């Protein structure tokens, strides 16, 4: 791409043009791109930002004020016609630029077919040919947020990392309040702490029995109410806690992701496994303890400087291994409930949710 063509694309964005950004997978990864979306809007106040993602990513982004449109990538069973309709809709937007933070073959092809003149994506094998600006972030960049911000350099954007923010609507907040009251966790409780024991990978799931011990300890405190959340497919972990805790905790049904974010925003604190709901909790502004097994908090939990958000992990010789399967799960099993309880107590105190003596 010539310098003149690059300058024209940036000029278009400066004058109210349109940019397509995309992260096709996963919920937490989509949320981690929000600081970069904010940086684009701050740099080009008049720009229209469209976001392309999968179903869960598109759902969590619907209604976010910095986004003009949210496009959902069709699932395979929807067929070729759905794919062609998406491409047609993207091309009709006449993008000045596209930024692809996922950079897999499908997202790279969609960036190319969008018709955007300036296209930024990862410098990975043959797919880098789909971009005018293939990018390889330096190894010194650890934080996922900083990694996403690095992709904005061809647009002339140099921005500091910020916390991702999701903005539940008034109707979403009202439904969340109704759901909490309906399960016995209304505002009459002094301190409401959520726990989310589910997760896609076993290497990211703290043992349910540890969650149960933590919940029992918290429920024994005066004015505390433990609220157990579950996402689609996680109901068995919520139900396992119900069998252990009975009426010492409240149990929410599976809610739409936007309503879940509103629930998180209403809670005083959250203990959650490394995953999408952890990032949603931080984006809701809720004091959060994120439990880590095989992965690295300095990459996937770059939040400690932004408020009462801390990771909890057990340093052992073999972590971080980044594996999706493990025969012993020692990094999770050795993380004691008492250690996590101390972490959630600390963030609640820092957030002014309770005094240090409670």
PyMOL commands that set and color helices and strands:
alter all, ss='L'
color gray80, all
select helices_A, chain A and resi 3-14+27-32+34-43+55-61+76-92+105-113+125-130+144-150+153-155+170-182+202-204+208-219+235-248+257-266+276-283+297-300+304-306+330-333+337-350
alter helices_A, ss='H'
color red, helices_A
select strands_A, chain A and resi 18-22+48-53+69-72+97-100+118-122+133-135+191-196+224-229+249-251+269-273+288-291+309-312
alter strands_A, ss='S'
color yellow, strands_A
deselect
rebuild
show_as cartoon
